[in-house]
């Protein structure tokens, strides 16, 4: 194979690996910060209705 094609395939595979790591990191990180906000928002209307 021509070294140019090897370089192109290497760059594409590296970008794919980086993008998959970013997707995995985004799946784990935001959930911890989003869930408490949603729980707090759900509890506030319940407290207002109960009083």
PASE-704563 format. One line per 8 residues: number of its first residue (from 1); for each residue x, y, z of N, C-alpha, C. Coordinates in steps of 0.05 Angstrom, whole numbers, plus 32768, in hexadecimal, padded with zeros to 4 digits. Layout:
! PASE-704563
NUM	X Y Z X Y Z X Y Z ~ ... .
***
This chain:
! PASE-704563
1	8011 7FE8 8000 8000 8000 8000 8011 8019 8000 ~ 8007 802D 7FF4 8014 8047 7FF4 8014 8054 800F ~ 802B 805F 8018 802B 806C 8033 8016 8082 8037 ~ 800E 808F 8021 7FFA 80A3 8023 7FDF 8097 802C ~ 7FD8 8080 8021 7FBF 8074 8028 7FC0 806A 8045 ~ 7FD8 8060 804D 7FDB 8057 8069 7FD7 806F 807C ~ 7FE2 8086 8075 7FDF 809E 8086 7FC1 80A6 8087 ~ 7FB4 80A6 8070 7F97 80AE 806F 7F87 809B 8081 .
9	7F8B 8081 807E 7F7C 806D 808E 7F83 8071 80AB ~ 7F9C 8076 80B2 7FA3 807B 80CE 7F96 8093 80DA ~ 7F95 80A9 80CA 7F88 80C1 80D4 7F6A 80BC 80D9 ~ 7F5D 80AE 80C6 7F40 80A9 80C8 7F3B 8097 80E1 ~ 7F4B 8083 80E5 7F47 8071 80FC 7F4D 8080 8116 ~ 7F60 8092 8116 7F66 80A1 812E 7F4F 80B4 8135 ~ 7F43 80C1 8120 7F2C 80D2 8125 7F15 80C2 812F ~ 7F11 80AA 8125 7EFB 8099 812E 7EFF 8091 814B .
17	7F17 808A 8153 7F1D 8082 816E 7F18 809A 8181 ~ 7F21 80B2 8179 7F1E 80C9 818A 7F00 80D0 818D ~ 7EF2 80CF 8177 7ED5 80D5 8178 7EC6 80C1 8189 ~ 7ECD 80A8 8188 7EC0 8094 8199 7EC6 8099 81B6 ~ 7EDE 80A1 81BD 7EE5 80A7 81D9 7ED5 80BF 81E2 ~ 7ED2 80D3 81D1 7EC3 80EB 81D9 7EA6 80E4 81DE ~ 7E9A 80D3 81CD 7E7E 80CB 81D0 7E7B 80BC 81EB ~ 7E8E 80AA 81F1 7E8C 809B 820A 7E8F 80AE 8222 .
25	7EA1 80C1 8220 7EA5 80D4 8236 7E8C 80E5 823A ~ 7E7F 80ED 8225 7E67 80FE 8227 7E50 80EE 8233 ~ 7E4F 80D4 822E 7E39 80C4 8239 7E3B 80C1 8257 ~ 7E54 80C0 8261 7E57 80BC 827E 7E57 80D6 828E ~ 7E63 80EB 8283 7E67 8103 8293 7E4D 8113 8298 ~ 7E3C 8119 8284 7E26 812B 828A 7E10 811F 829B ~ 7E0D 8105 829C 7DF7 80F9 82AB 7DF8 8100 82C9 ~ 7E10 8102 82D4 7E12 8108 82F1 7E08 8125 82F7 .
33	7E0D 8137 82E4 7E05 8153 82E9 7DE8 8158 82E0 ~ 7DDD 8149 82CD 7DC2 814E 82C4 7DAE 8142 82D7 ~ 7DB3 812B 82E2 7D9E 811D 82F2 7D97 812E 830B ~ 7DAA 8138 831B 7DA2 8148 8332 7D91 8161 832A ~ 7D97 816D 8314 7D86 8184 830B 7D6A 817B 8305 ~ 7D67 8164 82F8 7D4C 815B 82F1 7D3D 8153 830B ~ 7D4B 8146 831D 7D3E 813F 8336 7D35 8157 8346 ~ 7D46 816C 8346 7D3E 8185 8354 7D27 8192 8347 .
41	7D26 8192 832C 7D10 819E 831E 7CF6 818F 8322 ~ 7CF8 8174 8324 7CE0 8164 8329 7CD5 8168 8345 ~ 7CE7 816C 8358 7CDE 816E 8374 7CD1 818A 837A ~ 7CDB 819F 836D 7CD0 81B9 8373 7CB2 81BC 836E ~ 7CA8 81B3 8357 7C8B 81B6 8352 7C7B 81A4 8366 ~ 7C86 818D 836D 7C78 817B 8380 7C76 8188 839B ~ 7C8A 8196 83A4 7C89 81A4 83BE 7C75 81BB 83BD ~ 7C74 81C9 83A6 7C61 81DF 83A4 7C45 81D5 83A5 .
49	7C3F 81BF 8398 7C24 81B4 8397 7C1C 81A9 83B2 ~ 7C2F 819C 83C0 7C29 8190 83DA 7C22 81A5 83EF ~ 7C2F 81BC 83ED 7C29 81D1 8401 7C0F 81DE 83F8 .
***
